[in-house]
C-alpha cells in the first residue's frame, strides 16, 4: 500500500513538472491561437501566435503547423505584408518551392487554397515592385528616415518620463510608420500598453525586445515583462524575467514583489505537501508557475523527507521525466547517474542516459554526462562500451584529459 502511495505521489509530481515547462506554455498559446482563428477572433489569434512564435523557434513541426493558421489570421485581417512575411518563413522552414507541396489541415484547407492563390497573383507582385523600399512600411504611409526616427524616439521617451501619454501616442504612430517591428518601437509600444493595464498586449510587444534588443533594451523590456506577468499572475514567467533585470534600481523595485511570489510559491508547495491527492492544488501551482522547472524538484525534496523513495520508485520517476525533454536539465541527469551508481543500479543509469536528449548530442556542454556514462560502463566491467564512450568524449573535446586514464588502461 505504501508503495502505491509513493507511486501516486510521483505520478502527480511529474504531471506538475510537465505542465510547468515553458515549452508547454508556448504550445498552449499556439493552440489557443488556432481556436481563436476557427472562432473568427482573428486579432486575438494573431496576438497568441506572436507570443507563441518566440518560444517555438526550435520546434519545427509545431511551428510549421502554426504558421498556416498565423498567416490565415493576418489574411482575414487584410494584413498583406504580414501574410507575405509569414508565408516566406514557412517556405524557408519547410524548404518547399510551392505551397502545394504542403499538407494542409482539413479544417483550413479551403481557406489556405484561397490565400495562397491570392499570394501568387497579388502579394508577390507587390513585394517585387517594392523590393527596394522598406518592407516594414505600407505604401500608404510616408517613410520616416533614421535621423528623424531617432529624434522622435527620444521625444517619446521624454514624454514617457513626463507621463504625457498624448505626446507618447502621437509619437508612437510616427515610429510605427518607419517600422512597427523595430525593437525600440516595440519597447515604447509595450510600455504604453503596460501603463494602460493591457498586460497581455504589453507582453506581446516586449517579448521580441527581450530576445533581439541591445543589452539596455533587454534590461528595460525584462523589467516590464516581469511586472506584466506578475499582474497576469504568471508567476513563473515573472521569476524568469526578473532574473534578467540587471539594473540595480529596477531590480530593487522588484524585490518586494519577488518576495510575494516566493511566498505564493512556498504556500503552494506546502499545500501539496499536506495533501498530495488534491489535484486542484497541483493544477493551480502549475498554471501560476509555468516555466519554473525547479518547482518540481522543490516538491520532490519535501516528498523525500516524508517518504524515503525506493529504488524502483526513483527509476519510475526518471523514466517518465526523460520522455519530456523540456522538464529536465544536465544536472538532473548527472544526479540520477550518481544516485543509481551509489545504489548499484548501473544498468538503470545507462538506460536513462541513453534515452535522454543529451546522449546523441555532440555539444561540448554535455561532455560530463558522456564521461560519467563511460565510468558507469567501467564499473560494470563493460570495457568495450566504456572505450566507445570515452572515445566519443575525446573526439568532442580533445583536451578533456580525464578520459586518458580509461583509454590507456
C-alpha angles and dihedrals in degrees: 000000000000090000092054090048091055093047091051090053092051093048090053090046092054090049088058093046094052093046091048095058115115090224091063089049091061094039090054090051089053091052091048088052091054091050090049091051093050089048091054094249095130100164090050090049092052092051092052093046093049092056094040093052094065092055097044102052091116094044100084099175094047092044093051091054093044094051090061092059093036093056091046092052090055090044091056089051091050092242096152098174092051091049090054092046094053093041089055090049088052092052093048091048096049099033092224121147094210131024091234087077091067126088111236126209108253094236093061103024094107093048091050092050090055094044097048091046090056091045090057093049104037121009097048090056089050092052093047092048091052099034092122093050130081103281091207093062122079117231089239093059124074114242120246114213122229095255093053090043090057092052093048092046092053091048091051092050090051090048089052090055090051091045090236096153094174091060090043094054092045092051092044091059089057092047091053090054089064094049128323089203093059106121092227090053090049091049092055091043091051092051090050091052090047093053089049089055091245093133099165091054089046090055090049092055097040101048094076090049091054089053105038105021129102119266095269093047092047090052093052094042091050090053093055092040090055092051094043091052091047092055089046087052092241091139096168091057090046089059092047095053097036087061089058094057106102099170106104095215094050092042090052090056089057095051098090092043090050089054090052091050092048089050091051088050093050093047090050092051091047091052090053092046090054094046115022095176098056100106091188091064091054093045094051094048093046092049094048095045101040107160096026097117092174094064094081090053089053091053092045089054090056091047092054090054092055101036122022108227120238121226095255091046089058091048091048091054094045093045091053095044097054090059087073111055093193096063103060140049138198094277090056092056093044091050090052092050090053093043095051093042092052090053093046091247096129094147089060091051090053092048094050095047094047091053095044124101090249100059098082095035121113092197110128088221088072095050096107092058092055091044092053089048089055090053090051090054088049091054089049088053090238096141095171095059092038091056092046093054095043090052089054089052091050092049093050094043113019092184094055092114097180090080093061093080092056094044096050100042 
